[in-house]
Amino acid sequence: MEFEYTLLAKYLAEELSPEELAQMMQWRTLSPHNQQLFEQLVKARITNRFLEYNSPERVDTALQAIAGEINKRNVRQRFLYWSSCAAVILFLLTATWFYYGPGQEETFLHIAVEQGAESKKVELADGSVVWLNSGTTLQIPAGFSPSSRWVRLQGEAYFDVVSNPVAPFVVETERMDVRVVGTSFNINTGQDGQAVETVLASGKMELLDKKDRKLLISMLPGEKVTYLPETHELLVSPVDINVSTAWHLRQMIFENTSLREIVNKLSMLFDVNINLESKQLADRRYRCVINKEETLAEILEHLKYMTPLEYSIEGKEVFIKE
């Protein structure tokens, strides 16, 4: 079955189904040309300026252009077919030209999530996925080499790394580095001079100092390692992975948390003022998971189901009573 080139445009528009994505991942391994083209697509997709430049109308135009070029193909025009496809891809990548500019040669891309903004999901060229938390910056090379994969991080991110024993994946931070083959983990670099926290969700990982020396021989899933750069101390403690990494799934997890603490977070999330009737009600403790996609009324209904309480929402004022 021949590759359907409309998938490239759908990839840029983030409209691929899982089956179509698997088909494109297989296509990129068929030749160095395909791999190079795929890396250009990745650059276009993850560059913020491209995302701002892109629009549904532009994507629709690109899809129509590709479909038109493919429909013109016949067996005797195979060379022209490949040339036309390349021309269409160049059209799709016009956004990267104005980003880099004539005569400039960028070797990496920066993706930044502003303080207070929602977390952002980024797919890397090797198929690995990164979720960036608020106030985080990720630096990505234009493409990974066959023998190594690396990124630079400042802030907090959750990584789900595709396994590749030949090309280890390294996260560089200012204080220490993390090296894995195929693993899921959370890392928070903290502020300048502060501790670096790493939580292993699955797989194996190595912690390295800036001279590439191992700081820790082994780390088990469900462990959090806190590295104190001033004293070069390592503190290892068990954690609940679901709680420690909940932010990247847009969840808030509360363990033995008072209703007062919960409504304080809800007040900030929904920009409302929540009034509790009594101190006894405010001190009541909960163990629950709250999805940020839910409405305030839906969340209050969940709390109502767990504990006898009543609530009313009057504009930006919310009242909760026994």
Contacts in CASP RR format, 6 or more apart in sequence:
PFRMAT RR
TARGET T0000
AUTHOR 0000-0000-0000
METHOD contacts of the structure
MODEL  1
MEFEYTLLAKYLAEELSPEELAQMMQWRTLSPHNQQLFEQLVKARITNRF
LEYNSPERVDTALQAIAGEINKRNVRQRFLYWSSCAAVILFLLTATWFYY
GPGQEETFLHIAVEQGAESKKVELADGSVVWLNSGTTLQIPAGFSPSSRW
VRLQGEAYFDVVSNPVAPFVVETERMDVRVVGTSFNINTGQDGQAVETVL
ASGKMELLDKKDRKLLISMLPGEKVTYLPETHELLVSPVDINVSTAWHLR
QMIFENTSLREIVNKLSMLFDVNINLESKQLADRRYRCVINKEETLAEIL
EHLKYMTPLEYSIEGKEVFIKE
3 23 0 8 1.000
3 27 0 8 1.000
4 23 0 8 1.000
5 66 0 8 1.000
5 69 0 8 1.000
5 70 0 8 1.000
5 85 0 8 1.000
5 88 0 8 1.000
6 63 0 8 1.000
6 66 0 8 1.000
6 67 0 8 1.000
6 70 0 8 1.000
7 16 0 8 1.000
7 20 0 8 1.000
7 23 0 8 1.000
7 24 0 8 1.000
7 27 0 8 1.000
8 24 0 8 1.000
8 37 0 8 1.000
8 41 0 8 1.000
8 66 0 8 1.000
8 89 0 8 1.000
8 92 0 8 1.000
9 59 0 8 1.000
9 62 0 8 1.000
9 63 0 8 1.000
9 66 0 8 1.000
9 92 0 8 1.000
10 16 0 8 1.000
10 20 0 8 1.000
10 63 0 8 1.000
11 21 0 8 1.000
11 24 0 8 1.000
11 41 0 8 1.000
11 45 0 8 1.000
12 41 0 8 1.000
12 44 0 8 1.000
12 45 0 8 1.000
12 54 0 8 1.000
12 59 0 8 1.000
12 62 0 8 1.000
12 92 0 8 1.000
13 54 0 8 1.000
13 56 0 8 1.000
13 59 0 8 1.000
14 45 0 8 1.000
16 24 0 8 1.000
24 38 0 8 1.000
25 127 0 8 1.000
27 34 0 8 1.000
28 34 0 8 1.000
28 35 0 8 1.000
28 37 0 8 1.000
28 38 0 8 1.000
29 35 0 8 1.000
37 89 0 8 1.000
38 125 0 8 1.000
39 125 0 8 1.000
39 142 0 8 1.000
39 143 0 8 1.000
40 89 0 8 1.000
40 93 0 8 1.000
40 96 0 8 1.000
41 89 0 8 1.000
41 92 0 8 1.000
41 93 0 8 1.000
42 123 0 8 1.000
42 124 0 8 1.000
42 125 0 8 1.000
42 143 0 8 1.000
43 96 0 8 1.000
43 109 0 8 1.000
43 142 0 8 1.000
44 50 0 8 1.000
44 92 0 8 1.000
44 93 0 8 1.000
44 95 0 8 1.000
44 96 0 8 1.000
45 51 0 8 1.000
45 123 0 8 1.000
46 109 0 8 1.000
46 111 0 8 1.000
46 122 0 8 1.000
46 123 0 8 1.000
46 140 0 8 1.000
47 95 0 8 1.000
47 96 0 8 1.000
47 99 0 8 1.000
47 109 0 8 1.000
48 111 0 8 1.000
48 112 0 8 1.000
49 95 0 8 1.000
49 98 0 8 1.000
49 99 0 8 1.000
50 95 0 8 1.000
50 96 0 8 1.000
50 99 0 8 1.000
53 95 0 8 1.000
53 98 0 8 1.000
54 95 0 8 1.000
62 88 0 8 1.000
62 91 0 8 1.000
62 92 0 8 1.000
65 88 0 8 1.000
65 91 0 8 1.000
66 85 0 8 1.000
66 88 0 8 1.000
69 81 0 8 1.000
69 84 0 8 1.000
69 85 0 8 1.000
69 87 0 8 1.000
69 88 0 8 1.000
70 81 0 8 1.000
70 85 0 8 1.000
72 81 0 8 1.000
72 84 0 8 1.000
73 80 0 8 1.000
73 81 0 8 1.000
73 84 0 8 1.000
99 106 0 8 1.000
100 106 0 8 1.000
106 142 0 8 1.000
107 141 0 8 1.000
107 142 0 8 1.000
108 139 0 8 1.000
108 140 0 8 1.000
108 141 0 8 1.000
108 142 0 8 1.000
109 139 0 8 1.000
109 140 0 8 1.000
109 141 0 8 1.000
109 142 0 8 1.000
110 137 0 8 1.000
110 138 0 8 1.000
110 139 0 8 1.000
110 140 0 8 1.000
111 120 0 8 1.000
111 122 0 8 1.000
111 132 0 8 1.000
111 137 0 8 1.000
111 138 0 8 1.000
111 140 0 8 1.000
112 135 0 8 1.000
112 136 0 8 1.000
112 137 0 8 1.000
112 138 0 8 1.000
113 119 0 8 1.000
113 120 0 8 1.000
113 132 0 8 1.000
113 133 0 8 1.000
113 134 0 8 1.000
113 135 0 8 1.000
113 136 0 8 1.000
113 137 0 8 1.000
114 134 0 8 1.000
114 135 0 8 1.000
115 134 0 8 1.000
115 135 0 8 1.000
116 134 0 8 1.000
116 135 0 8 1.000
117 134 0 8 1.000
117 135 0 8 1.000
118 134 0 8 1.000
118 250 0 8 1.000
119 131 0 8 1.000
119 132 0 8 1.000
119 133 0 8 1.000
119 134 0 8 1.000
119 247 0 8 1.000
119 248 0 8 1.000
119 250 0 8 1.000
120 131 0 8 1.000
120 132 0 8 1.000
121 129 0 8 1.000
121 130 0 8 1.000
121 131 0 8 1.000
121 132 0 8 1.000
122 129 0 8 1.000
122 130 0 8 1.000
122 131 0 8 1.000
122 132 0 8 1.000
122 138 0 8 1.000
122 140 0 8 1.000
123 129 0 8 1.000
123 130 0 8 1.000
124 130 0 8 1.000
124 140 0 8 1.000
124 144 0 8 1.000
124 149 0 8 1.000
124 151 0 8 1.000
125 143 0 8 1.000
125 144 0 8 1.000
126 144 0 8 1.000
126 149 0 8 1.000
126 162 0 8 1.000
126 164 0 8 1.000
126 167 0 8 1.000
126 169 0 8 1.000
127 162 0 8 1.000
128 149 0 8 1.000
128 159 0 8 1.000
128 160 0 8 1.000
128 161 0 8 1.000
128 162 0 8 1.000
128 169 0 8 1.000
129 159 0 8 1.000
129 160 0 8 1.000
130 138 0 8 1.000
130 151 0 8 1.000
130 157 0 8 1.000
130 158 0 8 1.000
130 159 0 8 1.000
130 160 0 8 1.000
131 157 0 8 1.000
131 158 0 8 1.000
131 248 0 8 1.000
132 138 0 8 1.000
132 156 0 8 1.000
132 157 0 8 1.000
133 155 0 8 1.000
133 156 0 8 1.000
133 157 0 8 1.000
133 158 0 8 1.000
133 188 0 8 1.000
133 247 0 8 1.000
133 248 0 8 1.000
135 155 0 8 1.000
135 156 0 8 1.000
136 153 0 8 1.000
136 154 0 8 1.000
136 155 0 8 1.000
136 156 0 8 1.000
136 157 0 8 1.000
137 153 0 8 1.000
137 154 0 8 1.000
137 155 0 8 1.000
138 151 0 8 1.000
138 152 0 8 1.000
138 153 0 8 1.000
138 157 0 8 1.000
139 151 0 8 1.000
139 152 0 8 1.000
139 153 0 8 1.000
140 151 0 8 1.000
141 150 0 8 1.000
141 151 0 8 1.000
144 150 0 8 1.000
144 167 0 8 1.000
145 167 0 8 1.000
146 166 0 8 1.000
146 167 0 8 1.000
147 166 0 8 1.000
147 167 0 8 1.000
148 167 0 8 1.000
148 168 0 8 1.000
148 170 0 8 1.000
149 164 0 8 1.000
149 167 0 8 1.000
149 168 0 8 1.000
149 169 0 8 1.000
149 170 0 8 1.000
150 169 0 8 1.000
150 170 0 8 1.000
150 171 0 8 1.000
150 172 0 8 1.000
151 170 0 8 1.000
151 171 0 8 1.000
151 172 0 8 1.000
152 171 0 8 1.000
152 172 0 8 1.000
152 173 0 8 1.000
153 171 0 8 1.000
153 172 0 8 1.000
153 173 0 8 1.000
153 187 0 8 1.000
153 189 0 8 1.000
154 173 0 8 1.000
154 174 0 8 1.000
154 189 0 8 1.000
155 188 0 8 1.000
155 189 0 8 1.000
155 190 0 8 1.000
156 186 0 8 1.000
156 187 0 8 1.000
156 188 0 8 1.000
156 189 0 8 1.000
156 190 0 8 1.000
156 247 0 8 1.000
157 171 0 8 1.000
157 186 0 8 1.000
157 187 0 8 1.000
158 184 0 8 1.000
158 185 0 8 1.000
158 186 0 8 1.000
158 245 0 8 1.000
158 247 0 8 1.000
158 248 0 8 1.000
159 169 0 8 1.000
159 171 0 8 1.000
159 180 0 8 1.000
159 183 0 8 1.000
159 184 0 8 1.000
159 185 0 8 1.000
159 186 0 8 1.000
159 187 0 8 1.000
160 184 0 8 1.000
161 169 0 8 1.000
161 180 0 8 1.000
161 181 0 8 1.000
161 182 0 8 1.000
161 183 0 8 1.000
161 184 0 8 1.000
161 185 0 8 1.000
162 182 0 8 1.000
163 181 0 8 1.000
163 182 0 8 1.000
164 181 0 8 1.000
164 182 0 8 1.000
165 181 0 8 1.000
168 179 0 8 1.000
168 180 0 8 1.000
168 181 0 8 1.000
169 179 0 8 1.000
169 180 0 8 1.000
169 181 0 8 1.000
169 182 0 8 1.000
169 183 0 8 1.000
170 177 0 8 1.000
170 178 0 8 1.000
170 179 0 8 1.000
171 177 0 8 1.000
171 178 0 8 1.000
171 179 0 8 1.000
171 187 0 8 1.000
173 187 0 8 1.000
173 189 0 8 1.000
173 196 0 8 1.000
174 189 0 8 1.000
174 192 0 8 1.000
175 189 0 8 1.000
175 193 0 8 1.000
175 196 0 8 1.000
175 210 0 8 1.000
175 227 0 8 1.000
175 229 0 8 1.000
176 196 0 8 1.000
176 207 0 8 1.000
176 208 0 8 1.000
176 209 0 8 1.000
176 210 0 8 1.000
176 215 0 8 1.000
176 227 0 8 1.000
176 229 0 8 1.000
177 207 0 8 1.000
177 208 0 8 1.000
177 209 0 8 1.000
177 210 0 8 1.000
177 212 0 8 1.000
178 185 0 8 1.000
178 187 0 8 1.000
178 198 0 8 1.000
178 205 0 8 1.000
178 206 0 8 1.000
178 207 0 8 1.000
178 208 0 8 1.000
179 205 0 8 1.000
179 206 0 8 1.000
179 208 0 8 1.000
180 203 0 8 1.000
180 204 0 8 1.000
180 205 0 8 1.000
180 206 0 8 1.000
181 204 0 8 1.000
182 203 0 8 1.000
183 200 0 8 1.000
183 201 0 8 1.000
183 202 0 8 1.000
183 203 0 8 1.000
183 204 0 8 1.000
183 205 0 8 1.000
184 200 0 8 1.000
184 201 0 8 1.000
184 202 0 8 1.000
184 203 0 8 1.000
185 198 0 8 1.000
185 199 0 8 1.000
185 200 0 8 1.000
185 201 0 8 1.000
185 205 0 8 1.000
186 197 0 8 1.000
186 198 0 8 1.000
186 199 0 8 1.000
186 201 0 8 1.000
186 244 0 8 1.000
186 245 0 8 1.000
186 248 0 8 1.000
187 196 0 8 1.000
187 197 0 8 1.000
187 198 0 8 1.000
187 199 0 8 1.000
188 196 0 8 1.000
188 197 0 8 1.000
188 198 0 8 1.000
189 196 0 8 1.000
190 196 0 8 1.000
190 197 0 8 1.000
193 229 0 8 1.000
193 230 0 8 1.000
195 226 0 8 1.000
195 227 0 8 1.000
195 228 0 8 1.000
195 229 0 8 1.000
196 226 0 8 1.000
196 227 0 8 1.000
196 229 0 8 1.000
197 224 0 8 1.000
197 225 0 8 1.000
197 226 0 8 1.000
197 227 0 8 1.000
198 205 0 8 1.000
198 207 0 8 1.000
198 219 0 8 1.000
198 224 0 8 1.000
198 225 0 8 1.000
198 227 0 8 1.000
199 222 0 8 1.000
199 223 0 8 1.000
199 224 0 8 1.000
199 239 0 8 1.000
199 241 0 8 1.000
199 244 0 8 1.000
199 245 0 8 1.000
200 219 0 8 1.000
200 220 0 8 1.000
200 221 0 8 1.000
200 222 0 8 1.000
200 223 0 8 1.000
200 225 0 8 1.000
201 221 0 8 1.000
201 222 0 8 1.000
201 241 0 8 1.000
201 245 0 8 1.000
202 221 0 8 1.000
203 221 0 8 1.000
204 218 0 8 1.000
204 219 0 8 1.000
205 219 0 8 1.000
206 214 0 8 1.000
206 216 0 8 1.000
206 219 0 8 1.000
207 214 0 8 1.000
207 215 0 8 1.000
207 216 0 8 1.000
207 219 0 8 1.000
207 225 0 8 1.000
207 227 0 8 1.000
207 234 0 8 1.000
208 214 0 8 1.000
208 215 0 8 1.000
209 215 0 8 1.000
209 232 0 8 1.000
215 227 0 8 1.000
215 232 0 8 1.000
215 234 0 8 1.000
216 225 0 8 1.000
216 234 0 8 1.000
216 236 0 8 1.000
219 225 0 8 1.000
219 236 0 8 1.000
221 241 0 8 1.000
222 238 0 8 1.000
222 239 0 8 1.000
222 240 0 8 1.000
222 241 0 8 1.000
223 236 0 8 1.000
223 237 0 8 1.000
223 238 0 8 1.000
223 239 0 8 1.000
224 236 0 8 1.000
224 237 0 8 1.000
224 238 0 8 1.000
224 239 0 8 1.000
224 244 0 8 1.000
225 234 0 8 1.000
225 235 0 8 1.000
225 236 0 8 1.000
226 234 0 8 1.000
226 235 0 8 1.000
226 236 0 8 1.000
226 237 0 8 1.000
227 233 0 8 1.000
227 234 0 8 1.000
228 234 0 8 1.000
228 235 0 8 1.000
240 255 0 8 1.000
242 253 0 8 1.000
243 253 0 8 1.000
243 255 0 8 1.000
246 252 0 8 1.000
246 253 0 8 1.000
246 289 0 8 1.000
250 291 0 8 1.000
250 292 0 8 1.000
250 293 0 8 1.000
251 289 0 8 1.000
251 290 0 8 1.000
251 291 0 8 1.000
251 292 0 8 1.000
252 265 0 8 1.000
252 289 0 8 1.000
252 290 0 8 1.000
252 292 0 8 1.000
253 288 0 8 1.000
253 289 0 8 1.000
253 290 0 8 1.000
254 261 0 8 1.000
254 262 0 8 1.000
254 286 0 8 1.000
254 287 0 8 1.000
254 288 0 8 1.000
254 289 0 8 1.000
254 290 0 8 1.000
255 287 0 8 1.000
256 285 0 8 1.000
256 286 0 8 1.000
256 287 0 8 1.000
257 285 0 8 1.000
257 286 0 8 1.000
257 287 0 8 1.000
258 282 0 8 1.000
258 283 0 8 1.000
258 284 0 8 1.000
258 285 0 8 1.000
258 286 0 8 1.000
259 276 0 8 1.000
259 281 0 8 1.000
259 282 0 8 1.000
259 283 0 8 1.000
259 284 0 8 1.000
259 285 0 8 1.000
259 286 0 8 1.000
259 303 0 8 1.000
259 320 0 8 1.000
260 276 0 8 1.000
260 282 0 8 1.000
260 283 0 8 1.000
262 286 0 8 1.000
262 290 0 8 1.000
262 303 0 8 1.000
263 274 0 8 1.000
263 276 0 8 1.000
263 318 0 8 1.000
263 320 0 8 1.000
264 274 0 8 1.000
266 272 0 8 1.000
266 274 0 8 1.000
266 290 0 8 1.000
266 296 0 8 1.000
266 299 0 8 1.000
267 273 0 8 1.000
267 274 0 8 1.000
269 292 0 8 1.000
270 296 0 8 1.000
271 316 0 8 1.000
272 296 0 8 1.000
272 313 0 8 1.000
272 315 0 8 1.000
272 316 0 8 1.000
272 317 0 8 1.000
272 318 0 8 1.000
273 316 0 8 1.000
273 317 0 8 1.000
273 318 0 8 1.000
274 318 0 8 1.000
274 320 0 8 1.000
275 317 0 8 1.000
275 318 0 8 1.000
275 319 0 8 1.000
275 320 0 8 1.000
276 282 0 8 1.000
276 320 0 8 1.000
276 321 0 8 1.000
277 319 0 8 1.000
277 320 0 8 1.000
277 321 0 8 1.000
277 322 0 8 1.000
278 321 0 8 1.000
278 322 0 8 1.000
281 309 0 8 1.000
281 320 0 8 1.000
281 321 0 8 1.000
281 322 0 8 1.000
284 307 0 8 1.000
286 303 0 8 1.000
286 306 0 8 1.000
286 307 0 8 1.000
288 302 0 8 1.000
288 303 0 8 1.000
288 306 0 8 1.000
290 299 0 8 1.000
290 302 0 8 1.000
296 313 0 8 1.000
296 318 0 8 1.000
297 313 0 8 1.000
300 311 0 8 1.000
300 313 0 8 1.000
300 318 0 8 1.000
300 320 0 8 1.000
303 309 0 8 1.000
304 310 0 8 1.000
304 311 0 8 1.000
308 322 0 8 1.000
309 320 0 8 1.000
309 321 0 8 1.000
309 322 0 8 1.000
310 320 0 8 1.000
310 321 0 8 1.000
310 322 0 8 1.000
311 318 0 8 1.000
311 319 0 8 1.000
311 320 0 8 1.000
311 321 0 8 1.000
312 318 0 8 1.000
312 319 0 8 1.000
END
